[in-house]
Every structure is written in C-alpha cells, then in structure tokens.
Amino acid sequence: MHTAFVVLLGASLTRFVVHHPGAARVPWVIGLSVALAVLYALGPAAGRAGPSAHRLWLAAVVVAWVVIVLLAPSFAWCAIPLFYSGLRTLPARAAIILVAALTVLVVISQLRLADGFDPNLLLLPPAVAGLATAVFLHMQRQAARQHALIDDLVRTQRELAATERRAGALAERQRLAMEIHDSLAQGLSSQQMLLQAAARTWDSDPGTARTHVTTATSIVARNLAEARAFVHDLAPADLADGGTLHDALRALAERESAESGLPVRFHLDGSPGGTPIGTTPSGTASGGLPAAAQAALMRIAQGALANVREHAGASAAVITLSYLGDQAVLDIADDGRGFDPADRAAPGSGAAAEGAGRGHGLPAMRARLRQFGGTLTVESGAGEGTVVTATIPLEHQ
C-alpha cells in the first residue's frame, strides 16, 4: 500500500504538470504533493507513538489529500491506499464512514474530469471502495481468529506442560514412597523389633540381648547402604554391585532367617532362555529382565517378607523365582494364619497397613509391576497361609 500510494501520487503529479504546464496552481499542487508525501512517510512513526497520534496523522493526511484533490482532481485515485490506512487506524464503523466520504469525493472528482456524464465513473469508485473494504475486513477477521487460535494453542501447551509436570511430580512422589516403604521403613521396623527384644532380655539373658543388638547393627549398616543407593537412584544394595537377582533373593532369604528367626528358603526354577544358571555372563541368568524390573521384584520380595514377619505369624516362608519361557514369576509363600484377599482391612493385605500409616503394601507391589506389564496375585485363606505371586512377561522387556 505504501508503494502504491507513492506511485499513484507521482503519476497524478506528472499528469497534472503535463496537462497544465503554465497553470497558476502548479506550484501549489507540487508543494502540496511534497507535503502529502512527507506526511504519509511519517505514518510508521505516528503508529509507534500510540493510537491518538496515529489518528491525528491520518486526519492530517486526509485533509492534505482533500485540498490537493480540490485543486487537481486527478489525485483522486490516491484514495485507495488511504482507504487501507483508515481501515487499519480507525474502528470498523468509523473507518467505513471515512471510506464512504472519500469515495464520494473520488466520484465528484472523476465527474469533473470527464467531458460528459459517464455512469462508469459513478459506479466504479464505489465498487472498488466496497471491494477493498470487504477484503480488508475479511482479512482482519481471519487474522483475529488466527491470533485467538494461536493464543489457545499456547495456553493449551502451557496447561499441558503444567499437567505433565504435576503428573511427573506425583509419579516421583509415589516412586519415592514405594522405595522408602520397601527399604528404609522395613529396616527400621526390624531394628525396632530387635531392640525391643534386646531390652526385654537385657537383664535376664545378656548374651541373647547382645546378639539382638549386633543383628540390629547389621541392619543399620544395610539400611545405610540402601539410603546411599536411594540417594543416587541405584538398584537395591544387593543388586547395585552387579549381582544377579537370584543371588540377591538368596541373600535376602538368608538374612531374613538370621535376623528375624523366621526360616526362609530360596528356590530357583529354570533360567532365561532355558540355559543352566552359571553358564551365562554375569547378570544374564536374571538378565532376561532389565535392571529396573529386577529391582522391582527384589523390592516386592522385601515387602512380602515384611508382611509375613509382621502380620502372618508364620513358622516358615519360601521364596521361589521361576523362569517359565515367556515370563518371570516370583512367589513368596508362608504357612501363617492367612487372610481373605477380598477383605482390604485384613492384616497383611496392605489396606490395614495404609490405614495405620505403615506404608503401601500390596497396592505398591501392583504399582511396581504395572510399569513392566506385570501382574500380582494373592492366594490366601484363614489358617491356610498366603502365596503372593508377581509375574513379569519377558518378551516385553
């Protein structure tokens, strides 16, 4: 539009000078043309100064153009760029009124230049003005819609990012809660039981009391290793040094037997790929599972044994790790009092522990397994003991 205005202004001035070389109006027309060009060039600066300055600029340009059109009607076609200037600067209703007024002046000017009445001169300027106004208003509406759409997209992206941050924070909180429950909290519970037992036998049986204190000290050392691994986001301490899952579970069974007095046996059935244990590289026997899945099964075994120790009243427990071709299965069985798995408030079901503020229990185990496409089943009954089974498919790992 700026280029069009300069071209039309120059063409109109040239036409007027060529057709009226000796007219007295020539100096006035030349001076007004230069003034109009300078005023028009100030438009961007007026726009940056604010709406009021921009409207004042538009009024000055329109007045200068009206004066020059009254002196030289050939300048009338410079009105087309002025249409767009008015539409950009003024509200829609005021801009349409300005366009209509300029169009009337254009029609009058063209009729003055004509030798006789020409209906085209009466119809063509309103048609051009109407088309220009319609195109501009349509483009303005489209730009407003696009701007609103972009704002919606930006707002949606921000909301989505905030939602993802909240979801990530909640997931991390859940992960931290499960890690603390399955490692540090259980160790502290064992320490409490051992120290209470030592306090009861301190005077009557000092040797047994010292044994309990020594065992509690070893649990403290292991908990310290768990805490350091936890801080560094490592696997359980038994797996952190490259140990295999079956070795870690065997060590867990031996440690539980020594610390709690509950006999716990470990049994391994098969291996990934059907090769014998010990013939594959380190970690490969349990390496059909990624390190995160091995850590999850280790935590589940620790949590299940904690439930056995605290709730089951069992005389023995067995940990069984089985590789059944396409899945790894971890069973923790005890011969304790059992419970009804449908009763969420039953001791050892996890719900009772949650209600007492003790931890997550079975829901935490299920949450761990869902990350790997696994499942958790609980088989139990009053007086029949309990079997907790964690299954992870190998083909998805």
Number of C-alpha atoms within 10 A of each C-alpha: 12 13 9 12 18 17 13 19 22 17 16 20 20 14 15 20 17 10 10 13 11 10 10 9 15 17 12 12 20 16 13 17 20 15 15 21 18 12 17 21 13 14 19 11 12 19 16 10 11 10 13 12 15 21 18 12 20 22 13 15 21 21 12 17 23 19 13 21 20 14 16 21 22 23 26 25 21 21 24 22 18 22 22 20 22 21 22 14 17 17 10 14 10 13 19 18 12 17 25 16 11 23 25 13 19 26 20 16 21 19 18 14 11 10 7 8 11 11 9 10 16 17 11 13 22 18 12 13 20 16 12 18 20 12 11 16 16 12 12 14 11 12 12 12 12 12 12 12 12 12 12 12 12 12 12 12 12 12 12 12 12 12 12 12 12 12 12 12 12 12 12 12 12 15 15 14 15 23 20 17 20 26 20 20 19 21 23 15 14 22 21 13 16 23 21 15 15 22 16 13 16 16 10 10 11 14 13 14 21 16 14 24 19 16 20 22 15 15 21 17 13 17 20 15 17 24 19 14 15 19 9 9 12 17 21 24 21 20 20 16 10 12 14 20 24 25 16 19 24 20 14 21 23 16 18 20 16 13 19 15 12 20 17 23 18 19 14 16 14 16 23 22 13 11 11 12 16 11 9 14 9 12 19 18 23 23 19 21 24 15 18 15 22 23 22 23 24 23 22 28 25 22 24 25 25 21 20 26 22 15 18 21 16 19 15 17 23 17 25 19 25 19 23 16 14 14 18 24 20 21 23 24 24 26 19 22 19 25 23 17 19 10 11 15 16 16 19 24 23 22 20 18 20 15 11 9 9 15 22 22 23 24 15 21 23 16 18 24 19 12 13 19 13 20 18 21 14 18 15 21 15 12 12 14 20 26 21 19 20 24 21 25 19 20 10 11 13
